[in-house]
């Protein structure tokens, strides 16, 4: 089992930055691929970024490449998402997720077994 709690969301002006954190409990964090997803009102949950258990494999969705950075600290069971140059279209609830046995692809929500409760990010224009 993995329990996930996101923090760091808030209201920021366009062009600003936020750093999201995801604190994980349970003994399997360091062996889990982790991901960030987001869901805007009226839209489906969408993939943002993923990072392998060692931090060596990272993928981003195209619209955040060059602006967002995913990272992890296995010693402290924490996942991060540094978001720079934020745009109003980045407004969404952001979720962290852990992939253990799910069979979907890393860019699909069904590819993850455990989810946090989400943190709201609002970018004003």
Backbone as CSV, one residue per row, in Angstrom:
resi,resn,N_x,N_y,N_z,CA_x,CA_y,CA_z,C_x,C_y,C_z
1,UNK,0.828,-1.199,0.000,0.000,0.000,0.000,0.863,1.249,0.000
2,UNK,0.418,2.267,-0.698,1.096,3.555,-0.722,0.044,4.623,-0.477
3,UNK,0.275,5.483,0.493,-0.604,6.627,0.738,0.107,7.880,0.250
4,UNK,-0.613,8.730,-0.464,-0.021,9.897,-1.102,-0.763,11.164,-0.691
5,UNK,-0.002,12.207,-0.325,-0.596,13.482,0.069,0.126,14.606,-0.656
6,UNK,-0.606,15.320,-1.509,-0.034,16.438,-2.252,-0.128,17.731,-1.453
7,UNK,0.793,18.645,-1.750,0.759,19.983,-1.165,1.484,20.934,-2.109
8,UNK,1.327,22.225,-1.853,2.065,23.214,-2.629,1.260,23.955,-3.671
9,UNK,0.012,23.570,-3.856,-0.817,24.271,-4.824,-1.183,25.664,-4.322
10,UNK,-1.800,26.438,-5.207,-2.210,27.779,-4.819,-2.552,28.622,-6.020
11,UNK,-2.669,29.918,-5.764,-2.986,30.888,-6.809,-1.715,31.640,-7.181
12,UNK,-1.439,31.716,-8.469,-0.234,32.389,-8.946,-0.560,33.109,-10.246
13,UNK,0.147,34.190,-10.504,-0.045,34.910,-11.756,0.673,34.211,-12.900
14,UNK,0.183,34.435,-14.095,0.844,33.872,-15.269,2.316,34.287,-15.287
15,UNK,3.163,33.323,-15.616,4.597,33.543,-15.605,5.270,33.183,-14.298
16,UNK,4.470,32.925,-13.291,5.005,32.588,-11.984,5.363,31.117,-11.861
17,UNK,5.751,30.738,-10.639,6.205,29.379,-10.366,5.531,28.819,-9.126
18,UNK,5.408,27.515,-9.106,4.969,26.777,-7.925,5.747,25.474,-7.873
19,UNK,5.907,24.962,-6.661,6.527,23.657,-6.488,5.563,22.773,-5.726
20,UNK,5.108,21.728,-6.371,4.227,20.769,-5.737,5.056,19.666,-5.085
21,UNK,4.565,19.197,-3.960,5.184,18.065,-3.276,4.150,16.972,-3.092
22,UNK,4.631,15.755,-3.031,3.771,14.608,-2.774,4.489,13.723,-1.766
23,UNK,3.969,13.691,-0.552,4.548,12.874,0.508,3.935,11.493,0.461
24,UNK,4.782,10.497,0.437,4.321,9.114,0.334,4.630,8.360,1.614
25,UNK,3.705,7.566,2.035,3.947,6.653,3.159,3.862,5.229,2.630
26,UNK,4.419,4.309,3.382,4.487,2.952,2.877,5.905,2.635,2.453
27,UNK,6.199,1.364,2.361,7.572,0.940,2.155,7.960,0.756,0.700
28,UNK,7.040,1.049,-0.203,7.320,0.732,-1.600,7.575,1.952,-2.469
29,UNK,7.614,3.152,-1.871,7.785,4.356,-2.679,9.042,4.279,-3.526
30,UNK,10.139,3.883,-2.908,11.420,3.915,-3.622,11.474,2.913,-4.770
31,UNK,10.522,1.986,-4.812,10.505,0.998,-5.898,9.386,1.269,-6.900
32,UNK,8.709,2.401,-6.721,7.548,2.703,-7.560,7.849,3.782,-8.583
33,UNK,7.392,3.563,-9.807,7.318,4.655,-10.770,6.234,5.616,-10.294
34,UNK,6.522,6.909,-10.363,5.582,7.922,-9.883,5.175,8.841,-11.019
35,UNK,4.010,9.416,-10.893,3.538,10.320,-11.936,2.752,11.481,-11.376
36,UNK,2.666,12.519,-12.180,1.780,13.651,-11.920,0.747,13.719,-13.047
37,UNK,-0.493,13.900,-12.642,-1.598,14.116,-13.569,-2.315,15.397,-13.158
38,UNK,-3.163,15.897,-14.040,-3.971,17.060,-13.697,-5.344,16.940,-14.340
39,UNK,-6.294,17.608,-13.705,-7.660,17.580,-14.212,-8.269,18.962,-14.088
40,UNK,-8.601,19.539,-15.227,-9.264,20.837,-15.263,-10.775,20.616,-15.252
41,UNK,-11.540,21.617,-14.831,-12.999,21.465,-14.790,-13.564,21.071,-16.151
42,UNK,-14.386,20.041,-16.142,-15.033,19.594,-17.365,-14.157,18.794,-18.307
43,UNK,-12.939,18.500,-17.868,-12.013,17.750,-18.721,-11.587,16.466,-18.036
44,UNK,-11.059,15.560,-18.839,-10.556,14.314,-18.294,-9.201,14.533,-17.617
45,UNK,-8.875,13.630,-16.712,-7.564,13.674,-16.084,-6.502,13.412,-17.141
46,UNK,-5.451,14.233,-17.146,-4.428,14.090,-18.168,-3.043,13.943,-17.558
47,UNK,-2.206,13.220,-18.267,-0.832,12.972,-17.860,-0.012,14.252,-17.937
48,UNK,0.851,14.444,-16.930,1.763,15.586,-16.923,3.211,15.112,-17.023
49,UNK,3.607,14.212,-16.107,5.000,13.768,-16.081,5.099,12.469,-15.303
50,UNK,6.159,11.722,-15.571,6.418,10.504,-14.827,7.910,10.357,-14.584
51,UNK,8.267,9.637,-13.522,9.661,9.425,-13.178,9.821,8.005,-12.668
52,UNK,10.844,7.315,-13.155,11.105,5.958,-12.725,11.600,5.897,-11.296
53,UNK,11.694,4.663,-10.762,12.018,4.511,-9.346,13.384,5.097,-9.005
54,UNK,14.331,5.043,-9.932,15.672,5.559,-9.660,15.836,7.005,-10.085
55,UNK,14.835,7.562,-10.725,14.937,8.928,-11.236,15.574,9.021,-12.598
56,UNK,15.949,7.876,-13.158,16.672,7.893,-14.418,15.803,7.946,-15.655
57,UNK,14.536,7.653,-15.523,13.612,7.648,-16.664,12.520,8.676,-16.412
58,UNK,12.465,9.669,-17.244,11.523,10.768,-17.071,10.848,11.081,-18.408
59,UNK,9.549,11.282,-18.367,8.793,11.701,-19.542,7.843,12.834,-19.141
60,UNK,7.608,13.736,-20.090,6.674,14.835,-19.902,5.691,14.876,-21.059
61,UNK,4.505,15.388,-20.775,3.633,15.707,-21.875,4.189,16.938,-22.596
62,UNK,3.932,17.045,-23.873,4.583,18.074,-24.677,4.315,19.493,-24.168
63,UNK,3.128,19.746,-23.664,2.753,21.120,-23.325,3.469,21.642,-22.087
64,UNK,4.142,20.782,-21.333,4.867,21.255,-20.146,6.380,21.120,-20.289
65,UNK,6.837,20.517,-21.368,8.280,20.349,-21.567,8.986,21.698,-21.565
66,UNK,10.091,21.744,-20.819,10.847,22.984,-20.727,10.342,23.925,-19.647
67,UNK,9.180,23.641,-19.080,8.612,24.491,-18.024,8.498,23.752,-16.701
68,UNK,8.172,22.478,-16.741,7.983,21.673,-15.537,9.146,20.701,-15.375
69,UNK,9.476,20.403,-14.108,10.511,19.429,-13.807,10.018,18.499,-12.710
70,UNK,10.019,17.210,-13.004,9.649,16.204,-12.003,10.921,15.673,-11.365
71,UNK,10.854,15.425,-10.062,12.003,14.867,-9.357,11.495,14.096,-8.149
72,UNK,12.392,13.346,-7.524,11.999,12.568,-6.359,13.151,12.466,-5.382
73,UNK,12.801,12.301,-4.126,13.767,12.096,-3.039,13.357,10.812,-2.354
74,UNK,13.997,9.722,-2.727,13.601,8.424,-2.169,13.937,8.308,-0.684
75,UNK,14.940,9.009,-0.239,15.303,8.946,1.181,14.204,9.539,2.052
76,UNK,13.477,10.498,1.498,12.412,11.157,2.250,11.019,10.866,1.703
77,UNK,10.929,9.883,0.811,9.631,9.448,0.276,8.809,10.611,-0.277
78,UNK,9.449,11.452,-1.059,8.757,12.635,-1.572,8.969,12.785,-3.074
79,UNK,7.895,13.128,-3.737,7.887,13.420,-5.170,7.644,14.913,-5.333
80,UNK,8.282,15.514,-6.346,8.135,16.942,-6.581,7.740,17.231,-8.025
81,UNK,7.114,18.395,-8.188,6.880,18.926,-9.534,7.145,20.427,-9.466
82,UNK,8.267,20.840,-10.044,8.588,22.253,-10.135,7.949,22.797,-11.399
83,UNK,7.102,23.810,-11.232,6.368,24.371,-12.364,6.762,25.831,-12.545
84,UNK,7.377,26.129,-13.672,7.798,27.490,-13.997,7.030,28.003,-15.208
85,UNK,7.077,29.300,-15.412,6.413,29.933,-16.568,4.970,29.462,-16.693
86,UNK,4.274,29.487,-15.584,2.905,28.967,-15.575,1.981,29.795,-16.452
87,UNK,1.021,29.094,-17.041,0.041,29.704,-17.942,-1.368,29.459,-17.388
88,UNK,-2.320,30.292,-17.755,-3.693,30.057,-17.285,-4.202,28.658,-17.639
89,UNK,-3.764,28.122,-18.750,-4.221,26.783,-19.138,-3.618,25.669,-18.286
90,UNK,-2.700,26.008,-17.396,-2.179,25.029,-16.442,-3.094,24.884,-15.226
91,UNK,-4.109,25.718,-15.141,-5.042,25.656,-14.019,-5.747,24.306,-13.984
92,UNK,-5.658,23.635,-12.841,-6.228,22.297,-12.693,-5.989,21.825,-11.271
93,UNK,-6.621,20.715,-10.945,-6.246,19.973,-9.744,-5.136,19.010,-10.153
94,UNK,-4.044,19.041,-9.413,-2.896,18.196,-9.719,-2.850,17.026,-8.756
95,UNK,-2.653,15.851,-9.320,-2.624,14.616,-8.546,-1.279,13.909,-8.721
96,UNK,-0.764,13.357,-7.639,0.360,12.447,-7.788,-0.168,11.021,-7.726
97,UNK,0.571,10.124,-8.325,0.126,8.748,-8.434,1.324,7.814,-8.425
98,UNK,1.090,6.615,-7.919,2.131,5.598,-7.847,1.745,4.402,-8.704
99,UNK,2.736,3.913,-9.442,2.509,2.795,-10.355,3.208,1.579,-9.778
100,UNK,2.431,0.546,-9.494,3.004,-0.686,-8.979,2.672,-1.865,-9.880
101,UNK,1.418,-2.211,-9.963,1.019,-3.394,-10.724,0.041,-3.092,-11.843
102,UNK,-0.352,-1.824,-11.960,-1.329,-1.471,-12.992,-0.767,-1.762,-14.375
103,UNK,-1.626,-2.131,-15.301,-1.189,-2.578,-16.611,-1.287,-1.533,-17.696
104,UNK,-1.836,-0.362,-17.389,-1.919,0.664,-18.405,-0.553,1.292,-18.668
105,UNK,-0.483,2.100,-19.689,0.764,2.780,-20.015,1.051,3.897,-18.996
106,UNK,2.295,4.358,-18.958,2.686,5.346,-17.953,1.963,6.672,-18.143
107,UNK,1.438,6.918,-19.334,0.768,8.180,-19.617,-0.755,8.064,-19.469
108,UNK,-1.206,6.920,-18.982,-2.629,6.696,-18.775,-2.937,6.635,-17.285
109,UNK,-4.078,7.200,-16.887,-4.463,7.153,-15.481,-4.602,5.712,-15.002
110,UNK,-5.067,4.839,-15.858,-5.241,3.433,-15.471,-3.903,2.710,-15.319
111,UNK,-2.818,3.411,-15.610,-1.499,2.840,-15.421,-0.958,3.016,-14.012
112,UNK,-1.774,3.564,-13.114,-1.343,3.855,-11.754,-2.332,3.249,-10.763
113,UNK,-1.772,2.758,-9.651,-2.588,2.048,-8.667,-3.064,2.933,-7.523
114,UNK,-2.250,3.908,-7.151,-2.541,4.708,-5.965,-2.528,6.190,-6.328
115,UNK,-3.432,6.935,-5.690,-3.603,8.349,-6.003,-3.703,9.179,-4.729
116,UNK,-3.212,10.404,-4.826,-3.442,11.362,-3.756,-4.793,12.039,-3.937
117,UNK,-5.092,12.964,-3.028,-6.394,13.635,-3.054,-6.396,14.848,-3.967
118,UNK,-5.217,15.288,-4.394,-5.112,16.403,-5.321,-4.859,17.732,-4.638
119,UNK,-4.230,18.642,-5.362,-4.007,20.004,-4.883,-4.330,20.970,-6.023
120,UNK,-5.044,22.034,-5.695,-5.519,22.971,-6.714,-4.407,23.949,-7.108
121,UNK,-4.226,24.098,-8.406,-3.327,25.110,-8.950,-4.169,26.031,-9.831
122,UNK,-4.128,27.317,-9.508,-4.875,28.301,-10.284,-3.912,29.372,-10.788
123,UNK,-3.898,29.572,-12.097,-3.007,30.556,-12.713,-3.865,31.661,-13.310
124,UNK,-3.682,32.855,-12.790,-4.472,33.988,-13.273,-3.740,34.708,-14.407
125,UNK,-4.518,35.265,-15.311,-3.913,35.961,-16.464,-3.677,37.432,-16.168
